[in-house]
Amino acid sequence: MSPPPRVRVHLATEPVSFHKGHDGLCGIVRNHLGGEPLSDVWVFYNRRRTDLKILWFDHGGFVVAHKKLARGCFRIPKVTGKQVGLTGAELAALLEGIDLTHAHRLPRWNPPPT
C-alpha cells in the first residue's frame, strides 16, 4: 500500500496503546500531535514495535489498517519531536520491514506552488 504522492504521511514518534480504535487515534492526532485526522495519513506503533496502525479518512469514514508481525519488530526511525513526515515509499518500506533508522533522504527539487 502506498498513498498518492500528494498525501502527507505522519509517523507518531512515541508508541500508543493499541486498545484505541478510530476515535482514540483521532483524539491522539488532535490533542497530542496537533494535527487534523481528516486530511492526512497517520501511522502509529505499539510499545514493542510489533504492530502498526494506519489511520486515514476515506469517502465519509475513517479507516484503520493494522499490521501485526509474526516475528521481529518494526524499525522505527529515531527522531525528535512528536511526529515525523514520511513519503509513500518510506511507509511502504516500513511496512515491508526495511530498517529506516540509518536511511537518509537525498535532496530533491520541487517546483514552487502556483
MOPAC internal coordinates of N, CA, C and O (Angstrom, degrees):
PM7 1SCF
backbone

  N    0.0000 0     0.00 0     0.00 0    0    0    0
  C    1.4464 1     0.00 0     0.00 0    1    0    0
  C    1.5126 1   108.80 1     0.00 0    2    1    0
  O    1.2310 1   120.31 1   -54.25 1    3    2    1
  N    1.2819 1   117.02 1   125.75 1    3    2    1
  C    1.4519 1   121.29 1   176.42 1    5    3    2
  C    1.5187 1   108.34 1  -136.62 1    6    5    3
  O    1.2310 1   120.15 1   -55.86 1    7    6    5
  N    1.3509 1   117.32 1   124.14 1    7    6    5
  C    1.4600 1   118.99 1  -179.54 1    9    7    6
  C    1.5190 1   111.00 1   -70.24 1   10    9    7
  O    1.2310 1   120.36 1   -19.51 1   11   10    9
  N    1.3393 1   116.91 1   160.49 1   11   10    9
  C    1.4630 1   120.46 1   176.83 1   13   11   10
  C    1.5270 1   110.38 1   -57.75 1   14   13   11
  O    1.2310 1   119.54 1   -26.12 1   15   14   13
  N    1.3416 1   118.49 1   153.88 1   15   14   13
  C    1.4612 1   121.08 1  -174.79 1   17   15   14
  C    1.5217 1   114.79 1   -59.94 1   18   17   15
  O    1.2310 1   118.98 1   152.11 1   19   18   17
  N    1.3125 1   119.55 1   -27.89 1   19   18   17
  C    1.4598 1   121.73 1  -177.36 1   21   19   18
  C    1.5294 1   112.90 1   -84.94 1   22   21   19
  O    1.2310 1   119.77 1   172.19 1   23   22   21
  N    1.3302 1   118.04 1    -7.81 1   23   22   21
  C    1.4576 1   121.36 1   179.17 1   25   23   22
  C    1.5204 1   108.47 1   -81.35 1   26   25   23
  O    1.2310 1   120.60 1   -47.32 1   27   26   25
  N    1.3203 1   116.47 1   132.68 1   27   26   25
  C    1.4591 1   120.75 1   178.76 1   29   27   26
  C    1.5263 1   109.20 1   -88.04 1   30   29   27
  O    1.2310 1   120.89 1   -46.67 1   31   30   29
  N    1.3286 1   115.90 1   133.33 1   31   30   29
  C    1.4625 1   122.65 1   179.62 1   33   31   30
  C    1.5224 1   107.38 1  -113.94 1   34   33   31
  O    1.2310 1   120.71 1   -50.00 1   35   34   33
  N    1.3331 1   116.25 1   130.00 1   35   34   33
  C    1.4624 1   122.30 1  -179.92 1   37   35   34
  C    1.5217 1   108.90 1  -119.76 1   38   37   35
  O    1.2310 1   120.49 1   -47.03 1   39   38   37
  N    1.3205 1   116.68 1   132.97 1   39   38   37
  C    1.4566 1   122.82 1   175.12 1   41   39   38
  C    1.5179 1   108.20 1  -107.64 1   42   41   39
  O    1.2310 1   120.32 1   -58.89 1   43   42   41
  N    1.3434 1   116.99 1   121.11 1   43   42   41
  C    1.4613 1   120.70 1   173.98 1   45   43   42
  C    1.5238 1   107.61 1   -66.28 1   46   45   43
  O    1.2310 1   119.82 1   -42.49 1   47   46   45
  N    1.3152 1   117.95 1   137.51 1   47   46   45
  C    1.4614 1   120.98 1  -174.98 1   49   47   46
  C    1.5235 1   113.06 1   -94.15 1   50   49   47
  O    1.2310 1   120.00 1   178.75 1   51   50   49
  N    1.3245 1   117.61 1    -1.25 1   51   50   49
  C    1.4594 1   121.40 1   175.40 1   53   51   50
  C    1.5201 1   108.34 1  -123.40 1   54   53   51
  O    1.2310 1   120.22 1   -35.30 1   55   54   53
  N    1.3432 1   117.19 1   144.70 1   55   54   53
  C    1.4668 1   119.64 1  -178.92 1   57   55   54
  C    1.5273 1   111.68 1   -66.06 1   58   57   55
  O    1.2310 1   121.32 1   -25.55 1   59   58   57
  N    1.3391 1   115.07 1   154.45 1   59   58   57
  C    1.4614 1   121.53 1   177.61 1   61   59   58
  C    1.5319 1   108.90 1  -125.54 1   62   61   59
  O    1.2310 1   121.08 1   -20.46 1   63   62   61
  N    1.3229 1   115.54 1   159.54 1   63   62   61
  C    1.4576 1   121.06 1   175.84 1   65   63   62
  C    1.5217 1   109.28 1   -70.99 1   66   65   63
  O    1.2310 1   120.37 1   -49.81 1   67   66   65
  N    1.3197 1   116.91 1   130.19 1   67   66   65
  C    1.4555 1   119.61 1  -178.85 1   69   67   66
  C    1.5145 1   112.64 1   -87.35 1   70   69   67
  O    1.2310 1   120.30 1  -168.30 1   71   70   69
  N    1.3278 1   117.03 1    11.70 1   71   70   69
  C    1.4572 1   120.70 1   168.74 1   73   71   70
  C    1.5196 1   110.15 1   -77.20 1   74   73   71
  O    1.2310 1   120.70 1   165.48 1   75   74   73
  N    1.3213 1   116.26 1   -14.52 1   75   74   73
  C    1.4581 1   120.84 1  -177.89 1   77   75   74
  C    1.5294 1   110.59 1   -77.64 1   78   77   75
  O    1.2310 1   121.77 1   -40.05 1   79   78   77
  N    1.3201 1   114.21 1   139.95 1   79   78   77
  C    1.4568 1   120.54 1   176.20 1   81   79   78
  C    1.5166 1   110.17 1  -105.87 1   82   81   79
  O    1.2310 1   120.87 1    28.30 1   83   82   81
  N    1.3244 1   115.94 1  -151.70 1   83   82   81
  C    1.4710 1   121.80 1  -177.86 1   85   83   82
  C    1.5327 1   112.08 1   -53.41 1   86   85   83
  O    1.2310 1   120.94 1   126.49 1   87   86   85
  N    1.3377 1   115.80 1   -53.51 1   87   86   85
  C    1.4603 1   120.09 1  -175.26 1   89   87   86
  C    1.5269 1   112.25 1   -65.06 1   90   89   87
  O    1.2310 1   120.27 1   138.51 1   91   90   89
  N    1.3325 1   117.10 1   -41.49 1   91   90   89
  C    1.4630 1   120.39 1   179.54 1   93   91   90
  C    1.5117 1   112.07 1   -64.87 1   94   93   91
  O    1.2310 1   120.07 1   138.75 1   95   94   93
  N    1.3331 1   117.47 1   -41.25 1   95   94   93
  C    1.4603 1   120.60 1   178.57 1   97   95   94
  C    1.5297 1   111.12 1   -67.78 1   98   97   95
  O    1.2310 1   120.41 1   141.49 1   99   98   97
  N    1.3406 1   116.82 1   -38.51 1   99   98   97
  C    1.4711 1   119.69 1   175.76 1  101   99   98
  C    1.5233 1   110.71 1   -61.49 1  102  101   99
  O    1.2310 1   120.49 1   141.18 1  103  102  101
  N    1.3295 1   116.67 1   -38.82 1  103  102  101
  C    1.4618 1   121.21 1   177.56 1  105  103  102
  C    1.5154 1   111.82 1   -63.14 1  106  105  103
  O    1.2310 1   120.12 1   139.43 1  107  106  105
  N    1.3241 1   117.38 1   -40.57 1  107  106  105
  C    1.4666 1   120.86 1   177.31 1  109  107  106
  C    1.5240 1   110.24 1   -63.08 1  110  109  107
  O    1.2310 1   120.70 1   136.32 1  111  110  109
  N    1.3303 1   116.26 1   -43.68 1  111  110  109
  C    1.4710 1   120.13 1   179.91 1  113  111  110
  C    1.5235 1   110.18 1   -60.32 1  114  113  111
  O    1.2310 1   120.29 1   131.81 1  115  114  113
  N    1.3227 1   117.05 1   -48.19 1  115  114  113
  C    1.4654 1   120.15 1  -176.41 1  117  115  114
  C    1.5252 1   112.78 1   -72.51 1  118  117  115
  O    1.2310 1   120.00 1   132.12 1  119  118  117
  N    1.3290 1   117.60 1   -47.88 1  119  118  117
  C    1.4591 1   121.25 1  -170.11 1  121  119  118
  C    1.5246 1   114.20 1   -88.47 1  122  121  119
  O    1.2310 1   119.55 1   147.12 1  123  122  121
  N    1.3029 1   118.46 1   -32.88 1  123  122  121
  C    1.4608 1   120.53 1  -175.56 1  125  123  122
  C    1.5323 1   112.16 1  -102.77 1  126  125  123
  O    1.2310 1   120.60 1   140.72 1  127  126  125
  N    1.3321 1   116.46 1   -39.28 1  127  126  125
  C    1.4621 1   119.91 1  -176.72 1  129  127  126
  C    1.5223 1   113.11 1   -95.05 1  130  129  127
  O    1.2310 1   120.15 1   167.65 1  131  130  129
  N    1.3255 1   117.32 1   -12.35 1  131  130  129
  C    1.4592 1   120.88 1   178.34 1  133  131  130
  C    1.5141 1   113.82 1    69.04 1  134  133  131
  O    1.2310 1   120.49 1  -150.61 1  135  134  133
  N    1.3290 1   116.68 1    29.39 1  135  134  133
  C    1.4592 1   120.75 1  -178.13 1  137  135  134
  C    1.5070 1   112.84 1  -114.29 1  138  137  135
  O    1.2310 1   121.31 1     4.44 1  139  138  137
  N    1.2997 1   115.10 1  -175.56 1  139  138  137
  C    1.4603 1   122.67 1   179.49 1  141  139  138
  C    1.5255 1   108.78 1  -122.11 1  142  141  139
  O    1.2310 1   120.15 1   -67.52 1  143  142  141
  N    1.3251 1   117.32 1   112.48 1  143  142  141
  C    1.4677 1   119.76 1  -176.76 1  145  143  142
  C    1.5272 1   114.63 1   -67.90 1  146  145  143
  O    1.2310 1   119.56 1   162.71 1  147  146  145
  N    1.3238 1   118.45 1   -17.29 1  147  146  145
  C    1.4594 1   120.43 1  -177.79 1  149  147  146
  C    1.5266 1   113.25 1   -75.20 1  150  149  147
  O    1.2310 1   120.07 1   158.02 1  151  150  149
  N    1.3345 1   117.48 1   -21.98 1  151  150  149
  C    1.4591 1   118.47 1  -170.57 1  153  151  150
  C    1.5221 1   115.02 1  -107.46 1  154  153  151
  O    1.2310 1   119.28 1   161.31 1  155  154  153
  N    1.3176 1   118.97 1   -18.69 1  155  154  153
  C    1.4535 1   121.13 1  -173.14 1  157  155  154
  C    1.5292 1   111.62 1  -128.72 1  158  157  155
  O    1.2310 1   121.17 1    -4.13 1  159  158  157
  N    1.3254 1   115.37 1   175.87 1  159  158  157
  C    1.4614 1   122.65 1   174.49 1  161  159  158
  C    1.5215 1   107.41 1  -101.72 1  162  161  159
  O    1.2310 1   120.32 1   -45.98 1  163  162  161
  N    1.3408 1   116.99 1   134.02 1  163  162  161
  C    1.4619 1   122.31 1  -175.87 1  165  163  162
  C    1.5203 1   109.13 1  -122.40 1  166  165  163
  O    1.2310 1   120.77 1   -47.94 1  167  166  165
  N    1.3461 1   116.13 1   132.06 1  167  166  165
  C    1.4574 1   122.11 1  -177.07 1  169  167  166
  C    1.5307 1   108.39 1  -117.84 1  170  169  167
  O    1.2310 1   121.00 1   -47.16 1  171  170  169
  N    1.3295 1   115.70 1   132.84 1  171  170  169
  C    1.4606 1   122.63 1  -178.58 1  173  171  170
  C    1.5226 1   109.22 1  -128.91 1  174  173  171
  O    1.2310 1   120.30 1   -26.08 1  175  174  173
  N    1.3174 1   117.04 1   153.92 1  175  174  173
  C    1.4602 1   121.55 1   175.41 1  177  175  174
  C    1.5275 1   109.38 1  -135.09 1  178  177  175
  O    1.2310 1   120.98 1   -20.02 1  179  178  177
  N    1.3458 1   115.74 1   159.98 1  179  178  177
  C    1.4609 1   120.18 1   179.67 1  181  179  178
  C    1.5213 1   110.25 1   -89.74 1  182  181  179
  O    1.2310 1   120.89 1    -5.02 1  183  182  181
  N    1.3248 1   115.91 1   174.98 1  183  182  181
  C    1.4642 1   122.16 1  -175.33 1  185  183  182
  C    1.5256 1   112.52 1   -59.62 1  186  185  183
  O    1.2310 1   120.27 1   140.37 1  187  186  185
  N    1.3252 1   117.08 1   -39.63 1  187  186  185
  C    1.4733 1   120.61 1  -179.50 1  189  187  186
  C    1.5202 1   112.90 1   -82.55 1  190  189  187
  O    1.2310 1   120.26 1   174.11 1  191  190  189
  N    1.3313 1   117.11 1    -5.89 1  191  190  189
  C    1.4700 1   124.11 1  -178.44 1  193  191  190
  C    1.5321 1   112.49 1    60.44 1  194  193  191
  O    1.2310 1   120.52 1  -148.62 1  195  194  193
  N    1.3226 1   116.61 1    31.38 1  195  194  193
  C    1.4637 1   120.90 1   177.19 1  197  195  194
  C    1.5163 1   111.75 1   -98.09 1  198  197  195
  O    1.2310 1   120.17 1   169.84 1  199  198  197
  N    1.3251 1   117.28 1   -10.16 1  199  198  197
  C    1.4657 1   122.40 1  -177.60 1  201  199  198
  C    1.5215 1   110.28 1  -132.63 1  202  201  199
  O    1.2310 1   121.15 1   -34.45 1  203  202  201
  N    1.3233 1   115.40 1   145.55 1  203  202  201
  C    1.4684 1   122.58 1   171.08 1  205  203  202
  C    1.5195 1   108.20 1  -126.01 1  206  205  203
  O    1.2310 1   120.59 1   -38.29 1  207  206  205
  N    1.3239 1   116.47 1   141.71 1  207  206  205
  C    1.4621 1   122.45 1   170.32 1  209  207  206
  C    1.5237 1   107.55 1  -123.41 1  210  209  207
  O    1.2310 1   121.37 1   -43.18 1  211  210  209
  N    1.3222 1   114.98 1   136.82 1  211  210  209
  C    1.4610 1   121.72 1   179.13 1  213  211  210
  C    1.5296 1   107.34 1  -119.29 1  214  213  211
  O    1.2310 1   120.73 1   -53.37 1  215  214  213
  N    1.3146 1   116.20 1   126.63 1  215  214  213
  C    1.4611 1   123.14 1  -177.48 1  217  215  214
  C    1.5178 1   108.97 1  -114.60 1  218  217  215
  O    1.2310 1   120.57 1   -48.67 1  219  218  217
  N    1.3367 1   116.51 1   131.33 1  219  218  217
  C    1.4651 1   120.74 1   172.13 1  221  219  218
  C    1.5198 1   108.83 1  -153.29 1  222  221  219
  O    1.2310 1   121.29 1   -17.19 1  223  222  221
  N    1.3290 1   115.13 1   162.81 1  223  222  221
  C    1.4568 1   122.10 1   179.46 1  225  223  222
  C    1.5162 1   108.40 1  -103.54 1  226  225  223
  O    1.2310 1   120.41 1   -49.04 1  227  226  225
  N    1.3328 1   116.81 1   130.96 1  227  226  225
  C    1.4561 1   120.75 1  -175.93 1  229  227  226
  C    1.5184 1   110.43 1  -143.14 1  230  229  227
  O    1.2310 1   119.92 1   -63.76 1  231  230  229
  N    1.3142 1   117.76 1   116.24 1  231  230  229
  C    1.4716 1   124.12 1   172.62 1  233  231  230
  C    1.5236 1   113.02 1    47.52 1  234  233  231
  O    1.2310 1   120.49 1  -121.38 1  235  234  233
  N    1.3263 1   116.67 1    58.62 1  235  234  233
  C    1.4533 1   120.70 1   172.13 1  237  235  234
  C    1.5132 1   115.78 1    89.18 1  238  237  235
  O    1.2310 1   119.02 1  -172.89 1  239  238  237
  N    1.3138 1   119.48 1     7.11 1  239  238  237
  C    1.4600 1   119.65 1   179.08 1  241  239  238
  C    1.5191 1   112.45 1  -163.80 1  242  241  239
  O    1.2310 1   121.55 1   -21.34 1  243  242  241
  N    1.3295 1   114.64 1   158.66 1  243  242  241
  C    1.4630 1   120.33 1   177.99 1  245  243  242
  C    1.5158 1   110.55 1   -83.29 1  246  245  243
  O    1.2310 1   121.51 1   -34.27 1  247  246  245
  N    1.3332 1   114.72 1   145.73 1  247  246  245
  C    1.4592 1   122.65 1   177.46 1  249  247  246
  C    1.5263 1   106.98 1  -121.88 1  250  249  247
  O    1.2310 1   120.68 1   -43.56 1  251  250  249
  N    1.3266 1   116.30 1   136.44 1  251  250  249
  C    1.4640 1   121.49 1   173.68 1  253  251  250
  C    1.5176 1   107.35 1  -123.49 1  254  253  251
  O    1.2310 1   120.64 1   -58.71 1  255  254  253
  N    1.3247 1   116.38 1   121.29 1  255  254  253
  C    1.4616 1   122.21 1   173.72 1  257  255  254
  C    1.5237 1   106.64 1  -103.41 1  258  257  255
  O    1.2310 1   120.63 1   -41.62 1  259  258  257
  N    1.3244 1   116.40 1   138.38 1  259  258  257
  C    1.4664 1   121.47 1  -176.11 1  261  259  258
  C    1.5201 1   108.61 1  -128.42 1  262  261  259
  O    1.2310 1   120.55 1   -53.36 1  263  262  261
  N    1.3408 1   116.54 1   126.64 1  263  262  261
  C    1.4595 1   120.99 1   175.39 1  265  263  262
  C    1.5156 1   108.18 1  -119.82 1  266  265  263
  O    1.2310 1   120.75 1   -54.72 1  267  266  265
  N    1.3219 1   116.18 1   125.28 1  267  266  265
  C    1.4629 1   123.14 1   178.45 1  269  267  266
  C    1.5183 1   107.60 1  -116.51 1  270  269  267
  O    1.2310 1   120.60 1   -55.10 1  271  270  269
  N    1.3322 1   116.45 1   124.90 1  271  270  269
  C    1.4590 1   120.87 1   179.72 1  273  271  270
  C    1.5234 1   110.58 1   -78.40 1  274  273  271
  O    1.2310 1   120.87 1   -39.91 1  275  274  273
  N    1.3220 1   115.95 1   140.09 1  275  274  273
  C    1.4592 1   120.88 1   175.33 1  277  275  274
  C    1.5291 1   110.69 1   -75.85 1  278  277  275
  O    1.2310 1   120.71 1   148.06 1  279  278  277
  N    1.3268 1   116.25 1   -31.94 1  279  278  277
  C    1.4762 1   122.36 1   178.29 1  281  279  278
  C    1.5147 1   108.96 1  -143.32 1  282  281  279
  O    1.2310 1   120.82 1   -28.34 1  283  282  281
  N    1.3223 1   116.05 1   151.66 1  283  282  281
  C    1.4535 1   121.10 1   174.98 1  285  283  282
  C    1.5130 1   113.09 1    76.85 1  286  285  283
  O    1.2310 1   121.42 1    12.64 1  287  286  285
  N    1.3321 1   114.88 1  -167.36 1  287  286  285
  C    1.4576 1   120.03 1  -179.73 1  289  287  286
  C    1.5242 1   109.49 1  -144.61 1  290  289  287
  O    1.2310 1   121.42 1   -20.21 1  291  290  289
  N    1.3190 1   114.89 1   159.79 1  291  290  289
  C    1.4624 1   120.92 1   176.39 1  293  291  290
  C    1.5223 1   108.96 1   -72.53 1  294  293  291
  O    1.2310 1   120.37 1   -37.85 1  295  294  293
  N    1.3083 1   116.89 1   142.15 1  295  294  293
  C    1.4632 1   122.72 1   177.04 1  297  295  294
  C    1.5210 1   107.88 1   -94.62 1  298  297  295
  O    1.2310 1   120.95 1   -79.66 1  299  298  297
  N    1.3142 1   115.80 1   100.34 1  299  298  297
  C    1.4544 1   122.07 1  -176.98 1  301  299  298
  C    1.5310 1   108.82 1   -88.74 1  302  301  299
  O    1.2310 1   119.48 1   -51.08 1  303  302  301
  N    1.3395 1   118.61 1   128.92 1  303  302  301
  C    1.4685 1   119.99 1   178.36 1  305  303  302
  C    1.5275 1   110.75 1   -61.53 1  306  305  303
  O    1.2310 1   120.66 1   -40.85 1  307  306  305
  N    1.3233 1   116.34 1   139.15 1  307  306  305
  C    1.4620 1   121.32 1   177.97 1  309  307  306
  C    1.5218 1   108.18 1   -87.53 1  310  309  307
  O    1.2310 1   121.36 1   -61.37 1  311  310  309
  N    1.3137 1   115.00 1   118.63 1  311  310  309
  C    1.4614 1   120.85 1  -179.18 1  313  311  310
  C    1.5145 1   108.72 1  -139.79 1  314  313  311
  O    1.2310 1   120.84 1   -15.24 1  315  314  313
  N    1.3133 1   115.99 1   164.76 1  315  314  313
  C    1.4544 1   120.25 1   174.60 1  317  315  314
  C    1.5209 1   108.51 1   -95.96 1  318  317  315
  O    1.2310 1   120.85 1   -24.46 1  319  318  317
  N    1.3037 1   115.98 1   155.54 1  319  318  317
  C    1.4498 1   120.85 1  -179.03 1  321  319  318
  C    1.5155 1   111.13 1   101.26 1  322  321  319
  O    1.2310 1   120.97 1    -2.95 1  323  322  321
  N    1.3185 1   115.76 1   177.05 1  323  322  321
  C    1.4627 1   121.57 1  -176.97 1  325  323  322
  C    1.5192 1   113.24 1   -86.55 1  326  325  323
  O    1.2310 1   120.51 1   159.27 1  327  326  325
  N    1.3401 1   116.63 1   -20.73 1  327  326  325
  C    1.4589 1   120.36 1  -178.13 1  329  327  326
  C    1.5207 1   109.31 1  -153.42 1  330  329  327
  O    1.2310 1   121.27 1   -18.72 1  331  330  329
  N    1.3174 1   115.18 1   161.28 1  331  330  329
  C    1.4534 1   120.99 1   177.45 1  333  331  330
  C    1.5268 1   107.51 1  -136.55 1  334  333  331
  O    1.2310 1   120.64 1   -37.72 1  335  334  333
  N    1.3115 1   116.39 1   142.28 1  335  334  333
  C    1.4574 1   120.72 1   177.65 1  337  335  334
  C    1.5221 1   110.83 1   -80.64 1  338  337  335
  O    1.2310 1   120.75 1   -40.44 1  339  338  337
  N    1.3206 1   116.17 1   139.56 1  339  338  337
  C    1.4591 1   122.65 1   176.52 1  341  339  338
  C    1.5150 1   109.34 1  -121.70 1  342  341  339
  O    1.2310 1   120.65 1   -27.23 1  343  342  341
  N    1.3103 1   116.36 1   152.77 1  343  342  341
  C    1.4589 1   120.19 1   169.53 1  345  343  342
  C    1.5261 1   107.69 1   -86.60 1  346  345  343
  O    1.2310 1   120.68 1   -13.22 1  347  346  345
  N    1.3145 1   116.31 1   166.78 1  347  346  345
  C    1.4537 1   119.96 1   175.14 1  349  347  346
  C    1.5215 1   111.68 1   -59.25 1  350  349  347
  O    1.2310 1   120.68 1   142.72 1  351  350  349
  N    1.3349 1   116.30 1   -37.28 1  351  350  349
  C    1.4693 1   120.78 1   178.91 1  353  351  350
  C    1.5224 1   111.12 1   -66.07 1  354  353  351
  O    1.2310 1   120.25 1   140.27 1  355  354  353
  N    1.3266 1   117.12 1   -39.73 1  355  354  353
  C    1.4651 1   120.16 1   178.43 1  357  355  354
  C    1.5205 1   111.24 1   -66.74 1  358  357  355
  O    1.2310 1   120.24 1   141.25 1  359  358  357
  N    1.3336 1   117.14 1   -38.75 1  359  358  357
  C    1.4636 1   119.82 1   176.34 1  361  359  358
  C    1.5233 1   110.44 1   -63.32 1  362  361  359
  O    1.2310 1   120.44 1   135.96 1  363  362  361
  N    1.3305 1   116.77 1   -44.04 1  363  362  361
  C    1.4626 1   120.16 1   178.07 1  365  363  362
  C    1.5288 1   110.82 1   -61.34 1  366  365  363
  O    1.2310 1   120.16 1   138.74 1  367  366  365
  N    1.3368 1   117.31 1   -41.26 1  367  366  365
  C    1.4667 1   120.99 1   178.64 1  369  367  366
  C    1.5225 1   110.80 1   -64.04 1  370  369  367
  O    1.2310 1   120.33 1   137.25 1  371  370  369
  N    1.3271 1   116.97 1   -42.75 1  371  370  369
  C    1.4587 1   121.02 1   177.95 1  373  371  370
  C    1.5213 1   110.79 1   -59.71 1  374  373  371
  O    1.2310 1   120.45 1   135.42 1  375  374  373
  N    1.3297 1   116.75 1   -44.58 1  375  374  373
  C    1.4696 1   121.09 1   179.31 1  377  375  374
  C    1.5257 1   112.02 1   -66.27 1  378  377  375
  O    1.2310 1   120.10 1   151.59 1  379  378  377
  N    1.3260 1   117.41 1   -28.41 1  379  378  377
  C    1.4640 1   122.05 1   178.59 1  381  379  378
  C    1.5239 1   113.01 1   -82.61 1  382  381  379
  O    1.2310 1   120.40 1   173.43 1  383  382  381
  N    1.3362 1   116.85 1    -6.57 1  383  382  381
  C    1.4502 1   119.78 1   178.60 1  385  383  382
  C    1.5082 1   114.51 1    91.67 1  386  385  383
  O    1.2310 1   119.84 1  -164.51 1  387  386  385
  N    1.3122 1   117.91 1    15.49 1  387  386  385
  C    1.4598 1   121.36 1   178.61 1  389  387  386
  C    1.5241 1   108.54 1   -80.19 1  390  389  387
  O    1.2310 1   120.62 1   -46.47 1  391  390  389
  N    1.3165 1   116.42 1   133.53 1  391  390  389
  C    1.4585 1   123.13 1  -177.97 1  393  391  390
  C    1.5257 1   109.41 1   -75.63 1  394  393  391
  O    1.2310 1   120.42 1   -67.11 1  395  394  393
  N    1.3204 1   116.79 1   112.89 1  395  394  393
  C    1.4654 1   121.94 1  -179.51 1  397  395  394
  C    1.5234 1   112.63 1   -96.64 1  398  397  395
  O    1.2310 1   119.78 1  -176.88 1  399  398  397
  N    1.3385 1   118.03 1     3.12 1  399  398  397
  C    1.4592 1   119.71 1  -174.35 1  401  399  398
  C    1.5220 1   112.38 1   -65.50 1  402  401  399
  O    1.2310 1   119.41 1   149.73 1  403  402  401
  N    1.3241 1   118.73 1   -30.27 1  403  402  401
  C    1.4597 1   120.71 1  -179.13 1  405  403  402
  C    1.5285 1   112.65 1  -111.29 1  406  405  403
  O    1.2310 1   120.51 1  -174.04 1  407  406  405
  N    1.3205 1   116.64 1     5.96 1  407  406  405
  C    1.4668 1   119.86 1   179.58 1  409  407  406
  C    1.5215 1   109.52 1   -76.11 1  410  409  407
  O    1.2310 1   120.54 1   -34.99 1  411  410  409
  N    1.3061 1   116.57 1   145.01 1  411  410  409
  C    1.4559 1   120.86 1   174.36 1  413  411  410
  C    1.5273 1   108.87 1  -130.81 1  414  413  411
  O    1.2310 1   121.73 1   -35.69 1  415  414  413
  N    1.3052 1   114.29 1   144.31 1  415  414  413
  C    1.4499 1   122.08 1  -176.17 1  417  415  414
  C    1.5194 1   109.98 1   -86.99 1  418  417  415
  O    1.2310 1   120.46 1   -47.34 1  419  418  417
  N    1.3119 1   116.73 1   132.66 1  419  418  417
  C    1.4581 1   120.91 1   174.53 1  421  419  418
  C    1.5155 1   109.01 1   -75.19 1  422  421  419
  O    1.2310 1   119.80 1   -34.09 1  423  422  421
  N    1.3329 1   117.98 1   145.91 1  423  422  421
  C    1.4575 1   119.08 1   178.98 1  425  423  422
  C    1.5293 1   110.86 1   -65.60 1  426  425  423
  O    1.2310 1   120.92 1   -42.61 1  427  426  425
  N    1.2982 1   115.84 1   137.39 1  427  426  425
  C    1.4641 1   122.56 1   178.98 1  429  427  426
  C    1.5110 1   108.87 1  -125.33 1  430  429  427
  O    1.2310 1   121.41 1   -30.12 1  431  430  429
  N    1.3395 1   114.91 1   149.88 1  431  430  429
  C    1.4479 1   119.47 1   176.05 1  433  431  430
  C    1.5193 1   108.64 1  -103.04 1  434  433  431
  O    1.2310 1   120.73 1   -44.80 1  435  434  433
  N    1.3050 1   116.22 1   135.20 1  435  434  433
  C    1.4561 1   122.78 1   173.42 1  437  435  434
  C    1.5161 1   108.36 1  -125.48 1  438  437  435
  O    1.2310 1   120.07 1   -38.63 1  439  438  437
  N    1.3243 1   117.47 1   141.37 1  439  438  437
  C    1.4609 1   118.81 1   178.39 1  441  439  438
  C    1.5333 1   110.23 1   -65.54 1  442  441  439
  O    1.2310 1   120.53 1   -30.72 1  443  442  441
  N    1.3355 1   116.59 1   149.28 1  443  442  441
  C    1.4632 1   118.62 1   178.13 1  445  443  442
  C    1.5222 1   110.61 1   -65.59 1  446  445  443
  O    1.2310 1   120.29 1   -30.48 1  447  446  445
  N    1.3452 1   117.05 1   149.52 1  447  446  445
  C    1.4646 1   119.20 1   178.55 1  449  447  446
  C    1.5166 1   111.45 1   -63.36 1  450  449  447
  O    1.2310 1   120.88 1   -31.98 1  451  450  449
  N    1.3137 1   115.93 1   148.02 1  451  450  449
  C    1.4596 1   119.66 1  -179.51 1  453  451  450
  C    1.5000 1   111.51 1   -99.70 1  454  453  451
  O    1.2310 1   120.10 1   180.00 1  455  454  453

